[in-house]
Amino acid sequence: MRSGVIAQKMGMMRVFTDEGNHVPVTVLRLGNCQVVGHRTKDKNGYVALQLGAGARRAGNMSKAARGSFAKVNVEPKRKVAEFRVTEDALIPVGAEITADHFVVGQFVDVCGTSIGKGFAGGMKRWNFGGLRASHGVSISHRSIGSTGGRQDPGKTFKNKKMPGHLGVDRVTTLNLKVVSTDVARGLILVEGAVPGPKSGWILVRDAVKKKLPKEAPKPGKFKSAGDAKSEAKAESKAEAKSDEAPKAEDAAAQAAAAAAQAAKAADAAAKAADQAAKAADKAAAAAKQDDKKEGA
């Protein structure tokens, strides 16, 4: 039995097949899903993998939680979950599970927390039929009706379906088909709807009621801790270079603009000097004419 993964629901879209049919899919993203711990039979009484996903600020965590992540040399995670596995399906601590952990065409079970609907009536919450819409009912058309018996039993039994809070429940959807995977972006496209809102955390595991394909990797598809760190460093360096390139371009553009403004200022100064020279020539000519008139 293999481990599952912790994914984040991004939303829904559709994918077109080669025949031209469109398939509604839910996009699930693996946000740096790493193994953060092991549960062994000797120490815990069962065998499981503890996974973590999503980034979290260390300052917002308790000292004990920070210590548990620091002990295994893994960055703090926002969501942590356990998956029961067999002893031959254990994955090393610190390894990052990738999207090709699941193969195209296999079936998976997804588990999430449903969207909260607040306080709801019996018709919306339990699909009751309600009372008559016309005769014999006054302002009670959506009522649930009687909730108990007469003197016997003289009470309303527990777990009676009545109005109350709807949603925010743990919901599992079985046998959803994997349409495609994108390892580079960490995306898994699953056919159909997945419980929960956008950006909600979803637990994805191999389908219990379907046979696992032979091409599915065992114990799973993952990157070791060293590979993950080297890739993260390479990505950070690439991002730094990409940030430096626009900065250099901006500096060059600013220098060119400054040079253009200096050239304009020089042209304006030259024009002003020409105008001053012309004005001086006019003044000298006027002075000569005045001298001639006085001499005459």
C-alpha positions in Angstrom: 0.0 0.0 0.0 1.5 3.3 -1.2 1.4 6.7 0.4 -0.9 9.4 -0.7 -0.1 13.1 -1.2 -1.3 16.5 0.2 -2.5 18.8 -2.6 -4.2 22.2 -2.8 -7.3 22.7 -4.9 -6.8 25.4 -7.5 -10.2 25.2 -9.3 -11.9 23.5 -12.2 -11.4 23.6 -16.0 -12.0 21.3 -18.9 -9.7 19.2 -21.1 -10.5 18.2 -24.7 -9.8 14.6 -25.7 -8.6 13.5 -29.2 -12.2 12.7 -30.1 -13.3 16.3 -29.4 -15.1 15.5 -26.1 -14.5 17.8 -23.2 -13.9 16.4 -19.7 -14.4 18.5 -16.6 -11.4 18.3 -14.4 -10.2 19.7 -11.0 -6.7 21.0 -10.8 -4.7 19.9 -7.8 -1.3 21.4 -7.0 1.4 19.8 -4.9 3.0 22.6 -2.9 6.3 21.1 -1.9 4.8 18.0 -0.4 7.6 16.4 1.7 8.0 13.5 4.1 8.4 15.0 7.6 8.3 11.8 9.7 7.8 8.0 10.0 5.5 6.0 12.2 6.9 2.6 12.9 5.4 -0.5 14.4 8.0 -0.7 17.2 7.5 2.8 18.4 4.0 3.7 17.4 2.3 0.4 16.9 1.5 1.1 13.2 3.4 2.0 10.0 2.6 5.3 8.3 4.2 8.3 6.6 3.8 11.9 7.9 3.6 14.4 5.1 3.7 18.1 5.1 2.8 20.7 2.4 2.7 24.4 2.1 5.0 27.1 3.6 4.4 28.5 7.0 6.2 31.2 9.0 8.2 29.9 11.9 7.2 32.8 14.0 3.6 31.8 13.9 4.3 28.3 15.3 4.8 27.0 18.8 8.3 26.1 19.9 7.5 22.4 20.0 6.3 22.4 16.4 9.4 24.4 15.2 11.6 21.8 17.0 9.9 18.9 15.3 10.6 20.3 11.9 14.1 21.4 12.8 14.9 17.9 14.1 14.4 16.4 10.6 15.8 19.5 8.8 12.6 20.3 6.9 11.0 23.7 6.5 7.8 24.3 8.6 4.7 23.1 6.8 1.2 24.6 6.9 -0.7 21.2 6.5 0.4 17.9 8.0 -1.3 14.6 7.5 -0.5 10.9 7.9 -1.0 8.0 5.4 -0.9 4.4 6.4 1.5 2.4 4.3 3.2 -1.0 4.3 6.8 -1.3 5.5 8.1 -1.7 2.0 6.5 1.6 0.9 8.3 3.9 3.3 9.9 7.0 1.7 13.0 8.7 3.2 12.4 11.7 5.5 12.9 15.0 3.6 12.0 13.5 0.2 9.6 15.6 -1.9 6.8 13.6 -3.7 6.2 14.7 -7.3 3.1 14.8 -9.4 4.1 11.6 -11.4 3.5 9.7 -8.2 0.2 9.0 -9.9 -0.1 7.7 -13.5 -2.6 8.8 -16.1 -5.7 6.6 -16.2 -5.5 5.4 -12.6 -8.3 6.0 -10.1 -7.8 7.9 -6.8 -9.8 8.7 -3.7 -9.8 12.4 -2.6 -10.7 13.7 0.8 -11.4 17.3 1.7 -13.5 19.6 3.9 -16.8 20.7 2.3 -17.7 24.3 1.9 -19.6 25.8 4.9 -23.2 26.8 4.2 -24.2 28.1 7.6 -27.5 27.3 9.3 -29.8 25.5 6.8 -33.3 24.1 6.9 -34.5 20.5 6.5 -35.2 20.8 2.8 -31.7 22.1 1.9 -29.8 20.1 4.5 -31.6 16.7 4.2 -33.5 17.0 0.9 -36.9 16.9 2.7 -40.0 17.4 0.5 -41.6 20.0 2.7 -45.3 20.5 3.3 -48.1 21.3 0.8 -47.6 24.4 -1.3 -51.2 25.4 -1.4 -54.2 24.4 0.8 -54.0 23.5 4.5 -50.6 25.1 5.2 -50.0 28.6 6.4 -46.5 30.0 6.4 -45.0 26.6 7.0 -44.4 25.3 3.5 -40.7 24.5 4.1 -41.3 23.0 7.6 -39.9 19.5 8.4 -43.2 18.3 10.0 -43.5 16.2 13.1 -40.3 15.4 15.0 -41.5 12.7 17.4 -44.3 10.5 18.6 -47.1 10.9 21.2 -46.9 10.1 24.8 -44.9 7.1 23.7 -42.0 7.5 23.3 -42.6 11.1 24.6 -39.4 12.4 23.2 -37.4 13.1 20.0 -34.8 10.5 19.3 -31.1 11.5 19.0 -29.7 12.0 15.5 -33.1 13.1 14.1 -32.7 14.9 10.8 -33.5 18.5 11.6 -32.4 22.0 10.6 -28.8 22.9 11.6 -25.3 23.7 10.5 -24.5 22.5 7.0 -21.1 22.0 5.5 -17.5 22.0 6.9 -17.6 18.2 7.0 -14.9 15.7 6.0 -16.0 14.4 2.6 -14.4 11.6 0.7 -15.0 11.1 -3.1 -14.1 7.7 -4.4 -12.8 6.5 -7.8 -11.9 9.7 -9.6 -9.8 9.2 -12.7 -6.4 11.0 -13.2 -6.6 12.7 -16.6 -3.1 14.1 -16.7 -0.1 15.3 -14.6 2.4 18.1 -14.9 5.6 17.4 -13.0 7.3 20.7 -13.8 4.4 22.7 -12.3 3.4 20.0 -9.8 -0.2 19.7 -11.1 -2.6 16.7 -11.1 -5.8 16.9 -13.2 -8.6 14.8 -11.8 -11.8 14.1 -13.6 -14.9 15.4 -11.8 -15.5 17.5 -8.7 -13.5 17.5 -5.5 -15.0 18.5 -2.2 -13.9 21.8 -0.6 -13.3 25.4 -1.7 -10.5 26.8 -3.8 -7.1 26.8 -2.1 -8.4 24.1 0.2 -6.2 21.2 1.3 -7.0 17.8 -0.3 -5.7 14.3 0.6 -5.2 12.2 -2.5 -4.5 8.5 -2.3 -4.8 5.4 -4.5 -8.3 4.1 -4.9 -9.3 1.5 -2.4 -11.9 -0.2 -4.6 -9.8 -0.2 -7.8 -6.7 -2.1 -8.8 -3.4 -0.2 -8.9 -1.9 0.0 -12.4 1.3 -2.0 -12.9 3.1 1.1 -14.2 2.5 3.0 -10.9 5.9 3.6 -9.2 6.6 1.8 -6.0 7.1 2.9 -3.2 6.4 6.2 -5.1 7.9 8.9 -7.2 9.9 11.4 -5.2 13.0 13.6 -5.1 15.5 13.1 -2.4 16.2 15.8 0.1 19.6 16.7 -1.6 18.0 16.9 -5.0 15.2 19.1 -3.8 17.6 21.5 -2.1 19.8 21.8 -5.1 16.8 22.4 -7.4 15.5 25.1 -4.9 19.0 26.8 -5.0 19.1 26.7 -8.8 15.6 28.2 -8.9 16.5 30.9 -6.5 19.7 31.7 -8.5 17.7 31.8 -11.7 15.1 34.2 -10.1 17.9 36.4 -8.8 19.4 36.6 -12.3 16.1 37.3 -13.8 15.6 40.1 -11.3 19.1 41.5 -12.0 18.5 41.6 -15.7 15.4 43.9 -15.5 17.4 46.1 -13.0 20.3 46.5 -15.6 17.8 47.2 -18.3 16.1 49.8 -16.1 19.5 51.5 -15.3 20.4 51.6 -19.0 17.0 53.1 -19.9 17.4 55.7 -17.1 20.9 56.6 -18.4 19.6 57.0 -21.9 16.7 59.2 -20.7 19.2 61.3 -18.8 21.4 61.7 -21.8 18.5 62.7 -23.9 17.5 65.3 -21.4 21.1 66.7 -21.3 21.1 66.9 -25.1 17.8 68.8 -25.0 19.2 71.2 -22.3 22.3 71.8 -24.4 20.2 72.6 -27.5 18.1 75.0 -25.5 21.2 76.7 -24.1 22.7 77.1 -27.6 19.4 78.6 -28.9 19.4 81.0 -25.9 23.0 82.1 -26.7 22.0 82.7 -30.4 19.1 84.8 -29.4 21.3 86.8 -26.9 23.9 87.4 -29.7 21.2 88.6 -32.1 19.8 90.9 -29.4 23.3 92.4 -28.8 23.8 92.9 -32.6 20.5 94.8 -32.8 21.4 96.9 -29.8 24.8 97.8 -31.4 23.1 98.8 -34.7 20.6 101.0 -32.9 23.4 102.7 -31.0 25.3 103.5 -34.2 22.2 105.0 -35.8 21.7 107.2 -32.7 25.3 108.5 -33.0 24.8 109.3 -36.7 21.7 111.3 -35.9 23.5 113.3 -33.2 26.4 114.1 -35.5 24.0 115.4 -38.2 
